[in-house]
Amino acid sequence: MLIFNKILPVLLLPLGFTLSLLLLGLLWRKRGLLSVGVISLFFFSTPLVSDFLMSAVEGPLGRVPAAELHSGDAVVVLGGMLHPLDGAPLGEWNDAVDRFDGALELFKSRKAPVIVFTRGQIPWRSEDISEGELLAKRARLLGVPQKSILLTGVVGNTADEAVAAAKLLGVSKQTPKRIILVTSAFHMRRAVMLFEHEGFLVEPFRVDYRGSGQSGLLTLVPDAAALEQSQTALREVIGWAFYWGKAMVLYGKS
């Protein structure tokens, strides 16, 4: 499953696709392939295109105030916001730190009695402390009581997180529970689909918006950050399509 989720999509994303075209163009001496490769790299490296793609997967720009959300049985915050590092006992944050901040905002607003963190871990780095354990430590330092923090079993991707959270909270399609799901805006559509499949009633809380809605001539100038954003948006589309297709094959429905 890790190969399908993490490795194979690389060949379909702009950078992998472009490099493949350039390599084939050189090997087969086909100028057409070289030209398509260069044009593709330029296209997906422009802020105009990357912002369009990100906005399409995120939905309307703007966070829903916590006060407007329905209460739930738990706040479930998905991983992917920090990584372990020597010399940093609590790990180091990445761009998705808003997931953690959003979860604490909901808890302190009394929207749910517990926060669920997932024990995300890379299979080939099983000696590392899981992300969920680091997040739990950070939450306790910020005043969240130990009794209000729950940890799932070890997980490797979003589908694993949904299954592990359902097991932890005793959820099934016969005994659903309402959760407030916290993750990056671009990731929410796929996450909701997977958690609803496990029997949750999901109240989404989108954070970590990446789209900017910028305009002007500079949005036509290629930029490495724009290429990365295009990759992130398209990876999410591929992930959503994979799980949607899997559901269609196995259950005959989305």
C-alpha positions in Angstrom: 0.0 0.0 0.0 2.9 2.3 0.8 4.2 1.9 -2.8 0.8 2.8 -4.3 0.3 5.8 -2.0 3.8 7.3 -1.8 6.0 6.0 -4.7 3.9 5.4 -7.8 2.2 8.8 -7.8 5.7 10.4 -8.1 5.7 9.3 -11.7 2.5 11.1 -12.4 3.4 14.4 -10.7 4.9 17.3 -12.6 8.5 16.8 -11.6 8.5 13.0 -12.2 6.5 13.3 -15.4 8.8 16.0 -16.7 12.0 14.2 -15.9 10.6 11.0 -17.6 9.8 13.0 -20.7 13.2 14.6 -20.8 14.9 11.3 -20.3 12.9 9.5 -23.0 13.5 12.5 -25.3 17.2 12.2 -24.9 17.3 8.4 -25.2 15.1 8.3 -28.3 16.3 11.7 -29.6 12.8 13.0 -29.8 12.6 16.8 -29.7 8.8 16.6 -29.2 9.2 14.9 -25.9 11.9 17.3 -24.8 9.7 20.3 -25.7 6.6 18.8 -23.9 8.8 18.2 -20.9 10.1 21.7 -20.7 6.7 23.2 -21.3 5.2 21.0 -18.6 7.8 22.1 -16.1 7.3 25.7 -16.9 3.5 25.4 -16.7 3.4 23.8 -13.3 6.1 26.1 -11.9 4.1 29.2 -12.4 2.3 30.6 -9.3 -0.8 31.2 -11.4 -1.2 27.5 -12.1 -0.1 26.3 -8.7 -2.5 28.7 -6.9 -5.4 27.6 -9.2 -4.7 23.9 -8.4 -4.4 24.5 -4.7 -7.5 26.6 -4.5 -9.4 23.9 -6.4 -8.6 21.2 -3.8 -8.9 23.5 -0.8 -12.3 25.0 -1.6 -13.3 28.5 -0.5 -10.5 30.4 1.3 -11.2 31.1 4.9 -11.4 29.2 8.2 -14.7 28.5 9.9 -14.8 30.1 13.4 -14.7 27.4 16.1 -17.8 28.9 17.7 -19.8 28.0 14.6 -19.0 24.3 14.7 -21.2 21.6 16.3 -19.7 19.9 19.3 -18.4 16.3 18.9 -17.3 13.3 20.9 -13.6 14.0 20.0 -11.3 16.3 18.1 -9.3 14.2 15.8 -6.2 15.9 14.4 -4.3 14.2 11.5 -0.5 13.9 11.5 2.1 15.3 9.2 3.0 18.5 11.0 6.3 17.7 12.7 9.2 15.3 12.5 11.7 13.9 15.1 15.2 15.5 15.1 18.3 15.0 17.2 18.6 17.8 19.7 14.9 18.6 19.5 13.2 16.5 22.1 9.7 17.5 20.9 10.5 17.4 17.2 10.4 20.3 14.7 7.3 21.8 13.1 6.7 22.0 9.4 4.1 24.1 7.4 1.2 22.1 8.7 1.6 23.3 12.4 -1.9 24.9 12.1 -3.4 21.4 12.6 -2.1 21.3 16.1 -3.0 24.9 16.9 -6.5 24.3 15.5 -7.0 21.2 17.6 -6.1 23.1 20.8 -8.3 25.9 19.8 -11.3 23.5 19.5 -10.5 21.8 22.8 -10.2 25.0 24.7 -13.5 26.2 23.1 -15.0 23.0 24.7 -16.1 21.6 21.4 -15.1 18.1 22.4 -13.9 16.4 25.7 -10.8 14.8 24.1 -8.2 15.2 21.5 -7.0 12.2 19.4 -3.5 12.3 18.0 -2.3 9.6 15.6 0.9 7.7 16.1 2.3 8.4 12.6 5.5 6.5 11.9 7.6 5.8 8.8 7.9 2.0 8.5 11.7 2.1 7.9 12.2 4.4 10.9 10.4 2.4 13.5 13.0 3.4 16.1 11.8 7.0 16.1 9.2 8.2 18.6 5.9 8.5 16.9 4.5 11.9 15.9 1.4 11.5 18.1 3.5 11.0 21.2 5.4 14.2 20.5 2.2 16.1 19.9 0.7 14.7 23.1 3.7 16.0 25.1 3.4 19.4 23.5 -0.4 19.5 24.3 0.3 18.6 27.9 2.8 21.4 28.2 0.1 23.8 26.9 -2.4 22.8 29.6 -4.3 19.9 28.0 -4.9 17.3 30.8 -3.5 13.8 30.3 -7.0 12.3 30.6 -8.1 14.4 27.6 -5.5 13.1 25.2 -5.9 9.8 23.3 -3.4 8.1 21.0 -4.1 5.7 18.2 -2.0 2.8 17.3 0.8 3.2 14.8 -0.3 4.5 11.4 1.3 5.1 8.0 -1.2 7.1 6.0 -4.7 8.8 6.2 -6.5 5.5 5.6 -4.7 4.0 8.6 -5.5 7.0 10.7 -9.2 6.6 10.0 -9.2 2.8 10.9 -7.1 3.4 14.0 -9.3 6.3 15.2 -12.4 4.2 14.7 -10.9 1.3 16.7 -9.7 3.7 19.5 -13.1 5.4 19.8 -15.2 2.2 19.4 -16.8 3.4 16.2 -18.6 1.3 13.6 -21.4 2.0 11.1 -23.8 0.7 13.7 -22.4 2.9 16.5 -21.3 6.1 14.8 -19.7 9.0 16.7 -19.4 12.6 15.7 -15.9 14.0 15.5 -14.4 17.3 14.6 -11.7 16.5 12.0 -8.7 18.8 11.8 -6.4 18.7 8.9 -5.0 20.9 6.1 -7.6 22.4 3.8 -6.2 20.7 0.7 -6.3 17.3 2.5 -9.8 17.5 4.0 -11.9 16.1 1.1 -10.0 12.8 1.1 -9.8 12.7 4.9 -13.6 13.1 5.3 -14.3 10.4 2.8 -12.1 7.9 4.6 -13.4 8.8 8.1 -17.0 8.6 7.0 -16.3 5.2 5.5 -15.2 4.0 8.9 -18.5 5.1 10.5 -17.7 8.6 11.7 -20.0 11.6 11.5 -17.5 14.2 10.5 -17.5 17.9 11.2 -14.6 19.3 9.1 -12.3 22.0 10.5 -10.0 23.1 7.7 -6.7 24.8 8.5 -3.3 25.4 6.9 -4.6 27.1 3.7 -2.0 27.2 1.0 -3.9 29.1 -1.8 -3.3 32.8 -1.9 -5.5 34.1 -4.7 -2.6 36.3 -5.9 -2.7 37.9 -9.4 -0.4 40.0 -11.6 2.4 39.4 -14.0 4.7 37.8 -11.4 2.3 34.9 -11.2 3.6 33.9 -14.7 7.2 33.7 -13.5 8.4 30.2 -12.7 9.1 29.5 -9.1 10.3 26.4 -7.2 7.8 27.0 -4.4 5.0 27.1 -7.0 6.2 23.8 -8.4 6.1 22.2 -5.0 2.6 23.5 -4.4 1.4 22.1 -7.8 2.8 18.8 -6.7 1.0 18.9 -3.4 -2.3 19.7 -5.0 -2.0 17.1 -7.7 -0.8 14.4 -5.2 -4.0 15.1 -3.2 -6.1 14.6 -6.4 -4.4 11.3 -7.1 -4.9 10.2 -3.5 -8.6 11.0 -3.6 -9.0 9.3 -6.9 -7.3 6.2 -5.7 -9.4 5.8 -2.6 -12.6 6.7 -4.5 -11.8 4.1 -7.1 -11.0 1.5 -4.5 -14.4 2.2 -2.8 -16.2 1.8 -6.1 -14.5 -1.5 -6.9 -15.0 -3.0 -3.4 -18.4 -1.5 -2.4 -19.9 -0.2 -5.6 -20.2 3.3 -4.2 -18.2 6.4 -3.3 
